[in-house]
């Protein structure tokens, strides 16, 4: 059993967090000590589930379940049943007993992703579990002990939601005993090449084990801002590993734009007296995003789902970007 636990720790733990950038190391340096605690953790930034798994598999709960759940998929009508389960006969369609997520994660870790999407009712239900360490299945007269560690993650600034009155302050403070924020890939460019090597090795076909980047491909990877973070980078490397001819991955194999002057079709006035550095940076980023989105949508003939997948973005967020730049997918769809 001890050998199995060590294997799980190596396969799922800190070893999977790759990077040497100071901002990244600062964020993960605390993980071993956090893992030793039983307190709740709130994760923000990128790679949230990877961090949650690293905490679980570096803790004393390694041999027990890690149960991830997306809070955005829990409607109010099913919330209590999903979290707490039910007894047979608890309601009309309850033909058998059902264990909820808390019971499934017994002695392990329950990972609540997108915790900011919890409704007011859901927040109260979770707060009770955190406060009392107990829960009751629907239709049961007995309370059960909740021997589970809660790790939550959010894409939002919860402190701002608390001030806005849409997220409970007491729940927020219960969740963020430990707070971990992983910087986006654009703020840890030192790690792009090491991550690329890892993904090339991971996704190389059997007949192409010694894959290398062409100089132009390397420059493109370093210059790109990676709005989809590490997931988008991995998607690019998967494409490169499968589309390249021979063992050299060229820039066109990656499916990302080359960051050169010719990449920008939108007119940008670069007069130094025009505005501040930050304003000019903002203009250049907007010009790049508009060009990238337009060419990506053209490549996928207006198919938002396929384009979003290629960009490493959620479809909803990708649609917002298209709307921001007034790109109409219907004009690019095949007749």
PABA-941899 format. One record per residue (C-alpha): residue in three letters; x, y, z; residue number from 1. Coordinates in nm, 4 decimals. Layout:
N
SITE, ALA, X, Y, Z, NUM
...
***
This chain:
335
SITE, UNK, 0.0000, 0.0000, 0.0000, 1
SITE, UNK, 0.2808, 0.2446, 0.0869, 2
SITE, UNK, 0.4438, 0.1841, -0.2526, 3
SITE, UNK, 0.1084, 0.2548, -0.4239, 4
SITE, UNK, 0.0701, 0.5767, -0.2284, 5
SITE, UNK, 0.4192, 0.6909, -0.3297, 6
SITE, UNK, 0.3378, 0.6116, -0.6927, 7
SITE, UNK, 0.0203, 0.8205, -0.6709, 8
SITE, UNK, 0.2131, 1.1090, -0.5195, 9
SITE, UNK, 0.4713, 1.0978, -0.7992, 10
SITE, UNK, 0.2105, 1.0635, -1.0749, 11
SITE, UNK, -0.0419, 1.3195, -0.9527, 12
SITE, UNK, 0.1453, 1.5455, -0.7120, 13
SITE, UNK, 0.4017, 1.8229, -0.7248, 14
SITE, UNK, 0.6047, 1.6501, -0.9964, 15
SITE, UNK, 0.3356, 1.7485, -1.2508, 16
SITE, UNK, 0.3759, 2.1196, -1.1719, 17
SITE, UNK, 0.6435, 2.2218, -1.4214, 18
SITE, UNK, 0.8156, 2.5593, -1.4103, 19
SITE, UNK, 1.1079, 2.7631, -1.2839, 20
SITE, UNK, 0.9739, 3.1184, -1.3161, 21
SITE, UNK, 1.0019, 3.3103, -0.9854, 22
SITE, UNK, 0.6289, 3.3929, -0.9806, 23
SITE, UNK, 0.5421, 3.0268, -1.0338, 24
SITE, UNK, 0.7883, 2.8968, -0.7736, 25
SITE, UNK, 0.6597, 3.1486, -0.5215, 26
SITE, UNK, 0.3058, 3.0149, -0.5711, 27
SITE, UNK, 0.3885, 2.6443, -0.5376, 28
SITE, UNK, 0.6572, 2.6725, -0.2693, 29
SITE, UNK, 0.3881, 2.6657, -0.0015, 30
SITE, UNK, 0.2066, 2.3565, -0.1346, 31
SITE, UNK, 0.3897, 2.0913, 0.0735, 32
SITE, UNK, 0.3008, 2.2734, 0.3963, 33
SITE, UNK, -0.0551, 2.3396, 0.2767, 34
SITE, UNK, -0.0918, 1.9681, 0.1996, 35
SITE, UNK, -0.0006, 1.8758, 0.5565, 36
SITE, UNK, -0.2883, 2.0829, 0.6912, 37
SITE, UNK, -0.6571, 1.9924, 0.6968, 38
SITE, UNK, -0.7707, 2.3514, 0.6387, 39
SITE, UNK, -0.9641, 2.4673, 0.3332, 40
SITE, UNK, -0.7808, 2.6067, 0.0292, 41
SITE, UNK, -0.8953, 2.8614, -0.2289, 42
SITE, UNK, -0.7121, 2.8447, -0.5636, 43
SITE, UNK, -0.7136, 3.1179, -0.8261, 44
SITE, UNK, -0.5290, 3.1676, -1.1538, 45
SITE, UNK, -0.4346, 2.8878, -1.3949, 46
SITE, UNK, -0.4000, 2.5112, -1.3499, 47
SITE, UNK, -0.6414, 2.5040, -1.0577, 48
SITE, UNK, -0.7341, 2.1353, -1.0695, 49
SITE, UNK, -0.3686, 2.0378, -1.1142, 50
SITE, UNK, -0.2829, 2.2297, -0.7966, 51
SITE, UNK, -0.5784, 2.0752, -0.6121, 52
SITE, UNK, -0.4621, 1.7271, -0.7113, 53
SITE, UNK, -0.1062, 1.8082, -0.6045, 54
SITE, UNK, -0.2348, 1.9117, -0.2614, 55
SITE, UNK, -0.4442, 1.5960, -0.2279, 56
SITE, UNK, -0.1738, 1.3544, -0.3425, 57
SITE, UNK, 0.0867, 1.5210, -0.1205, 58
SITE, UNK, -0.1356, 1.4889, 0.1872, 59
SITE, UNK, -0.2217, 1.2099, 0.4286, 60
SITE, UNK, -0.5455, 1.1600, 0.2306, 61
SITE, UNK, -0.3591, 1.0261, -0.0758, 62
SITE, UNK, -0.5033, 0.6750, -0.0563, 63
SITE, UNK, -0.8609, 0.8058, -0.0532, 64
SITE, UNK, -1.0743, 0.9623, -0.3287, 65
SITE, UNK, -1.0156, 1.2938, -0.5005, 66
SITE, UNK, -1.3621, 1.4010, -0.6201, 67
SITE, UNK, -1.3778, 1.7025, -0.8552, 68
SITE, UNK, -1.7066, 1.8790, -0.9263, 69
SITE, UNK, -1.7923, 2.1867, -1.1315, 70
SITE, UNK, -2.0247, 2.3991, -0.9187, 71
SITE, UNK, -2.1707, 2.5611, -1.2294, 72
SITE, UNK, -2.3279, 2.2245, -1.3156, 73
SITE, UNK, -2.5199, 2.1985, -0.9857, 74
SITE, UNK, -2.8724, 2.3440, -1.0211, 75
SITE, UNK, -3.0621, 2.4326, -0.7041, 76
SITE, UNK, -3.3148, 2.1561, -0.7631, 77
SITE, UNK, -3.0440, 1.8871, -0.7548, 78
SITE, UNK, -2.7904, 2.0500, -0.5269, 79
SITE, UNK, -2.8727, 1.8734, -0.2003, 80
SITE, UNK, -2.9098, 1.5387, -0.3756, 81
SITE, UNK, -2.5713, 1.5812, -0.5509, 82
SITE, UNK, -2.3880, 1.6862, -0.2354, 83
SITE, UNK, -2.5644, 1.4794, 0.0315, 84
SITE, UNK, -2.7282, 1.1895, -0.1549, 85
SITE, UNK, -3.0652, 1.0383, -0.0598, 86
SITE, UNK, -3.2258, 0.7399, 0.1055, 87
SITE, UNK, -3.4498, 0.4978, -0.0798, 88
SITE, UNK, -3.8038, 0.6335, -0.0943, 89
SITE, UNK, -3.6962, 0.9893, -0.0050, 90
SITE, UNK, -3.8954, 1.1169, -0.3049, 91
SITE, UNK, -4.0957, 0.9764, -0.5964, 92
SITE, UNK, -3.8073, 0.8550, -0.8134, 93
SITE, UNK, -3.5774, 0.7522, -0.5290, 94
SITE, UNK, -3.5878, 0.3785, -0.5993, 95
SITE, UNK, -3.2497, 0.3140, -0.4386, 96
SITE, UNK, -3.0116, 0.4762, -0.1932, 97
SITE, UNK, -2.7648, 0.7186, -0.3520, 98
SITE, UNK, -2.4381, 0.8409, -0.2045, 99
SITE, UNK, -2.3677, 1.2101, -0.2553, 100
SITE, UNK, -2.0382, 1.3710, -0.3480, 101
SITE, UNK, -1.9399, 1.4291, 0.0148, 102
SITE, UNK, -1.9841, 1.0604, 0.0962, 103
SITE, UNK, -1.7989, 0.9631, -0.2233, 104
SITE, UNK, -1.5046, 1.1759, -0.1102, 105
SITE, UNK, -1.5005, 1.0199, 0.2387, 106
SITE, UNK, -1.1538, 1.0617, 0.3973, 107
SITE, UNK, -1.0360, 1.2231, 0.0746, 108
SITE, UNK, -1.0702, 1.5622, -0.0941, 109
SITE, UNK, -1.3720, 1.7312, -0.2515, 110
SITE, UNK, -1.2610, 1.9805, -0.5164, 111
SITE, UNK, -1.5212, 2.2508, -0.5876, 112
SITE, UNK, -1.4328, 2.4267, -0.9124, 113
SITE, UNK, -1.6005, 2.7559, -1.0138, 114
SITE, UNK, -1.7274, 2.7997, -0.6589, 115
SITE, UNK, -1.8340, 3.1549, -0.7471, 116
SITE, UNK, -2.1268, 3.0099, -0.9462, 117
SITE, UNK, -2.2957, 2.8631, -0.6371, 118
SITE, UNK, -2.6409, 3.0077, -0.5770, 119
SITE, UNK, -2.7422, 3.1566, -0.2412, 120
SITE, UNK, -2.9048, 2.8262, -0.1382, 121
SITE, UNK, -2.5971, 2.6310, -0.2407, 122
SITE, UNK, -2.3694, 2.8638, -0.0434, 123
SITE, UNK, -2.5741, 2.8020, 0.2732, 124
SITE, UNK, -2.5577, 2.4239, 0.2226, 125
SITE, UNK, -2.1793, 2.4312, 0.1788, 126
SITE, UNK, -2.1326, 2.6643, 0.4758, 127
SITE, UNK, -2.3112, 2.4144, 0.7022, 128
SITE, UNK, -2.0756, 2.1379, 0.5997, 129
SITE, UNK, -1.7700, 2.3565, 0.6630, 130
SITE, UNK, -1.8970, 2.4780, 1.0012, 131
SITE, UNK, -2.0418, 2.1586, 1.1499, 132
SITE, UNK, -1.8488, 1.8902, 0.9585, 133
SITE, UNK, -2.1792, 1.7058, 0.9313, 134
SITE, UNK, -2.4471, 1.6459, 0.6695, 135
SITE, UNK, -2.7754, 1.4612, 0.6337, 136
SITE, UNK, -2.8839, 1.2659, 0.3263, 137
SITE, UNK, -3.2281, 1.3519, 0.1894, 138
SITE, UNK, -3.4880, 1.1339, 0.3627, 139
SITE, UNK, -3.2533, 1.0320, 0.6433, 140
SITE, UNK, -3.3140, 1.1027, 1.0116, 141
SITE, UNK, -2.9448, 1.0612, 1.0980, 142
SITE, UNK, -2.6572, 1.3014, 1.0511, 143
SITE, UNK, -2.3304, 1.1742, 0.9075, 144
SITE, UNK, -1.9810, 1.2984, 0.9785, 145
SITE, UNK, -1.8220, 1.4817, 0.6845, 146
SITE, UNK, -1.4647, 1.3556, 0.6987, 147
SITE, UNK, -1.3538, 1.5363, 0.3847, 148
SITE, UNK, -1.1170, 1.8172, 0.2967, 149
SITE, UNK, -1.2618, 2.0988, 0.0871, 150
SITE, UNK, -1.0459, 2.2610, -0.1811, 151
SITE, UNK, -1.2214, 2.5300, -0.3858, 152
SITE, UNK, -1.1273, 2.7216, -0.6993, 153
SITE, UNK, -1.2631, 3.0346, -0.8598, 154
SITE, UNK, -1.2311, 3.2318, -1.1818, 155
SITE, UNK, -1.3659, 3.5435, -1.0113, 156
SITE, UNK, -1.2454, 3.7865, -0.7441, 157
SITE, UNK, -1.4496, 3.6569, -0.4527, 158
SITE, UNK, -1.3710, 3.9541, -0.2293, 159
SITE, UNK, -1.5361, 4.1789, -0.4891, 160
SITE, UNK, -1.8393, 3.9477, -0.5050, 161
SITE, UNK, -1.8619, 3.9682, -0.1254, 162
SITE, UNK, -1.8650, 4.3481, -0.1434, 163
SITE, UNK, -2.1286, 4.3280, -0.4174, 164
SITE, UNK, -2.3443, 4.1073, -0.1936, 165
SITE, UNK, -2.3544, 3.8077, -0.4315, 166
SITE, UNK, -2.1231, 3.5814, -0.2303, 167
SITE, UNK, -2.1500, 3.5191, 0.1429, 168
SITE, UNK, -1.8689, 3.6748, 0.3449, 169
SITE, UNK, -1.8783, 3.3966, 0.6058, 170
SITE, UNK, -1.8399, 3.1313, 0.3348, 171
SITE, UNK, -1.5580, 3.3260, 0.1684, 172
SITE, UNK, -1.3579, 3.3399, 0.4917, 173
SITE, UNK, -1.4239, 2.9711, 0.5560, 174
SITE, UNK, -1.2906, 2.8799, 0.2129, 175
SITE, UNK, -0.9732, 3.0883, 0.2004, 176
SITE, UNK, -0.7787, 2.9739, 0.5050, 177
SITE, UNK, -0.5038, 2.9117, 0.2495, 178
SITE, UNK, -0.5030, 3.1128, -0.0728, 179
SITE, UNK, -0.2967, 3.0070, -0.3758, 180
SITE, UNK, -0.2728, 3.2022, -0.6998, 181
SITE, UNK, -0.0883, 3.0638, -1.0015, 182
SITE, UNK, 0.0230, 3.3322, -1.2500, 183
SITE, UNK, -0.0916, 3.3120, -1.6147, 184
SITE, UNK, 0.1534, 3.1771, -1.8698, 185
SITE, UNK, 0.2177, 3.5242, -2.0152, 186
SITE, UNK, 0.3665, 3.6218, -1.6765, 187
SITE, UNK, 0.5995, 3.3207, -1.6648, 188
SITE, UNK, 0.7469, 3.3131, -2.0136, 189
SITE, UNK, 1.0610, 3.1477, -1.8761, 190
SITE, UNK, 0.8553, 2.8293, -1.8459, 191
SITE, UNK, 0.7167, 2.8160, -2.2004, 192
SITE, UNK, 1.0076, 2.6180, -2.3459, 193
SITE, UNK, 1.0338, 2.3731, -2.0542, 194
SITE, UNK, 0.6588, 2.3105, -2.0761, 195
SITE, UNK, 0.6912, 2.2696, -2.4518, 196
SITE, UNK, 0.9623, 2.0051, -2.4105, 197
SITE, UNK, 0.7406, 1.8222, -2.1618, 198
SITE, UNK, 0.4423, 1.8254, -2.4001, 199
SITE, UNK, 0.6536, 1.7259, -2.7016, 200
SITE, UNK, 0.7740, 1.4214, -2.5099, 201
SITE, UNK, 0.4247, 1.3447, -2.3827, 202
SITE, UNK, 0.2474, 1.3689, -2.7197, 203
SITE, UNK, 0.5159, 1.2510, -2.9635, 204
SITE, UNK, 0.4122, 0.9587, -3.1815, 205
SITE, UNK, 0.6079, 0.6363, -3.1551, 206
SITE, UNK, 0.7872, 0.7111, -3.4822, 207
SITE, UNK, 0.8737, 1.0691, -3.3812, 208
SITE, UNK, 1.0205, 1.0521, -3.0329, 209
SITE, UNK, 1.2950, 1.3133, -3.0832, 210
SITE, UNK, 1.0801, 1.6105, -3.1818, 211
SITE, UNK, 1.2415, 1.9554, -3.1929, 212
SITE, UNK, 1.1185, 2.3086, -3.2524, 213
SITE, UNK, 1.2216, 2.5097, -3.5564, 214
SITE, UNK, 1.3670, 2.8500, -3.4554, 215
SITE, UNK, 1.0628, 3.0372, -3.5918, 216
SITE, UNK, 0.8276, 2.8091, -3.3974, 217
SITE, UNK, 1.0243, 2.8695, -3.0787, 218
SITE, UNK, 1.0065, 3.2470, -3.1284, 219
SITE, UNK, 0.6323, 3.2307, -3.1941, 220
SITE, UNK, 0.5740, 3.0333, -2.8752, 221
SITE, UNK, 0.7696, 3.2874, -2.6712, 222
SITE, UNK, 0.6018, 3.5884, -2.8315, 223
SITE, UNK, 0.2402, 3.4708, -2.8067, 224
SITE, UNK, 0.0357, 3.5835, -2.5024, 225
SITE, UNK, -0.1431, 3.2489, -2.4451, 226
SITE, UNK, -0.4911, 3.3644, -2.3392, 227
SITE, UNK, -0.5802, 2.9965, -2.2900, 228
SITE, UNK, -0.2702, 2.9462, -2.0703, 229
SITE, UNK, -0.1021, 2.6046, -2.0359, 230
SITE, UNK, -0.3980, 2.4184, -2.1859, 231
SITE, UNK, -0.3740, 2.6263, -2.5037, 232
SITE, UNK, 0.0016, 2.5657, -2.5190, 233
SITE, UNK, -0.0511, 2.1911, -2.4866, 234
SITE, UNK, -0.3130, 2.2029, -2.7644, 235
SITE, UNK, -0.0623, 2.3806, -2.9908, 236
SITE, UNK, 0.2040, 2.1187, -2.9184, 237
SITE, UNK, -0.0413, 1.8342, -2.9841, 238
SITE, UNK, -0.1119, 1.9875, -3.3243, 239
SITE, UNK, 0.2588, 2.0369, -3.3919, 240
SITE, UNK, 0.3514, 1.6822, -3.2880, 241
SITE, UNK, 0.0949, 1.5338, -3.5251, 242
SITE, UNK, 0.1194, 1.7712, -3.8215, 243
SITE, UNK, 0.4950, 1.8157, -3.8534, 244
SITE, UNK, 0.6924, 1.6518, -4.1320, 245
SITE, UNK, 0.9782, 1.4548, -3.9855, 246
SITE, UNK, 1.1064, 1.5522, -3.6415, 247
SITE, UNK, 1.1039, 1.9323, -3.6757, 248
SITE, UNK, 0.7939, 2.1246, -3.5636, 249
SITE, UNK, 0.7496, 2.4307, -3.7827, 250
SITE, UNK, 0.5514, 2.7404, -3.6917, 251
SITE, UNK, 0.2650, 2.6511, -3.9269, 252
SITE, UNK, 0.2272, 2.3118, -3.7526, 253
SITE, UNK, 0.1397, 2.4835, -3.4240, 254
SITE, UNK, -0.1681, 2.6677, -3.5488, 255
SITE, UNK, -0.0816, 2.9939, -3.3733, 256
SITE, UNK, 0.0028, 3.3257, -3.5410, 257
SITE, UNK, 0.3596, 3.4456, -3.5790, 258
SITE, UNK, 0.4036, 3.7682, -3.3865, 259
SITE, UNK, 0.5495, 3.9914, -3.6555, 260
SITE, UNK, 0.4515, 4.3262, -3.8006, 261
SITE, UNK, 0.2841, 4.1482, -4.0884, 262
SITE, UNK, 0.0534, 3.9758, -3.8380, 263
SITE, UNK, -0.1223, 4.3026, -3.7647, 264
SITE, UNK, -0.3705, 4.4185, -4.0246, 265
SITE, UNK, -0.5461, 4.6704, -3.8008, 266
SITE, UNK, -0.3976, 5.0191, -3.8249, 267
SITE, UNK, -0.2135, 5.1189, -3.5084, 268
SITE, UNK, -0.0651, 5.4669, -3.4692, 269
SITE, UNK, 0.2746, 5.4192, -3.3060, 270
SITE, UNK, 0.3557, 5.7884, -3.2636, 271
SITE, UNK, 0.5429, 5.8124, -2.9321, 272
SITE, UNK, 0.3659, 6.1350, -2.8427, 273
SITE, UNK, 0.0241, 5.9749, -2.8883, 274
SITE, UNK, -0.0210, 5.8078, -2.5516, 275
SITE, UNK, 0.1440, 5.6228, -2.2657, 276
SITE, UNK, 0.3271, 5.2913, -2.2825, 277
SITE, UNK, 0.0346, 5.1067, -2.1221, 278
SITE, UNK, -0.2128, 5.2581, -2.3675, 279
SITE, UNK, 0.0053, 5.1585, -2.6617, 280
SITE, UNK, 0.0445, 4.8075, -2.5215, 281
SITE, UNK, -0.3329, 4.7832, -2.4946, 282
SITE, UNK, -0.3744, 4.8953, -2.8581, 283
SITE, UNK, -0.1241, 4.6375, -2.9824, 284
SITE, UNK, -0.2877, 4.3570, -2.7836, 285
SITE, UNK, -0.6294, 4.4483, -2.9227, 286
SITE, UNK, -0.4904, 4.4554, -3.2771, 287
SITE, UNK, -0.3346, 4.1124, -3.2305, 288
SITE, UNK, -0.6481, 3.9610, -3.0728, 289
SITE, UNK, -0.8711, 4.0934, -3.3529, 290
SITE, UNK, -0.6395, 3.9531, -3.6212, 291
SITE, UNK, -0.5963, 3.6182, -3.4443, 292
SITE, UNK, -0.9692, 3.5670, -3.3894, 293
SITE, UNK, -1.0558, 3.6628, -3.7481, 294
SITE, UNK, -0.8044, 3.4218, -3.8999, 295
SITE, UNK, -0.8947, 3.1430, -3.6570, 296
SITE, UNK, -1.2658, 3.1735, -3.7392, 297
SITE, UNK, -1.1844, 3.1721, -4.1101, 298
SITE, UNK, -0.9791, 2.8545, -4.0655, 299
SITE, UNK, -1.2739, 2.6814, -3.8962, 300
SITE, UNK, -1.5354, 2.8274, -4.1337, 301
SITE, UNK, -1.7236, 3.0084, -3.8598, 302
SITE, UNK, -1.7570, 2.7064, -3.6282, 303
SITE, UNK, -1.7297, 2.8615, -3.2794, 304
SITE, UNK, -1.6975, 2.5300, -3.0923, 305
SITE, UNK, -1.4080, 2.4062, -3.3070, 306
SITE, UNK, -1.2317, 2.7440, -3.3006, 307
SITE, UNK, -1.2704, 2.7733, -2.9218, 308
SITE, UNK, -1.1237, 2.4242, -2.8775, 309
SITE, UNK, -0.8269, 2.5117, -3.0990, 310
SITE, UNK, -0.7687, 2.8306, -2.8968, 311
SITE, UNK, -0.7906, 2.6438, -2.5658, 312
SITE, UNK, -1.0842, 2.8608, -2.4575, 313
SITE, UNK, -1.4255, 2.7817, -2.3142, 314
SITE, UNK, -1.6928, 2.8363, -2.5785, 315
SITE, UNK, -1.8721, 3.1004, -2.3695, 316
SITE, UNK, -1.5587, 3.3096, -2.3168, 317
SITE, UNK, -1.4595, 3.2689, -2.6816, 318
SITE, UNK, -1.8024, 3.3941, -2.7930, 319
SITE, UNK, -1.7566, 3.7014, -2.5734, 320
SITE, UNK, -1.4283, 3.7796, -2.7493, 321
SITE, UNK, -1.5960, 3.7479, -3.0900, 322
SITE, UNK, -1.8694, 3.9835, -2.9738, 323
SITE, UNK, -1.6099, 4.2282, -2.8367, 324
SITE, UNK, -1.4418, 4.2547, -3.1780, 325
SITE, UNK, -1.7708, 4.2387, -3.3730, 326
SITE, UNK, -1.6717, 3.9206, -3.5594, 327
SITE, UNK, -1.9854, 3.7592, -3.7025, 328
SITE, UNK, -1.9388, 3.3770, -3.7338, 329
SITE, UNK, -2.2371, 3.3472, -3.9687, 330
SITE, UNK, -2.0496, 3.5426, -4.2337, 331
SITE, UNK, -1.7748, 3.2800, -4.2288, 332
SITE, UNK, -1.9971, 2.9703, -4.2305, 333
SITE, UNK, -2.0041, 2.7549, -4.5445, 334
SITE, UNK, -2.3160, 2.7979, -4.7582, 335
***
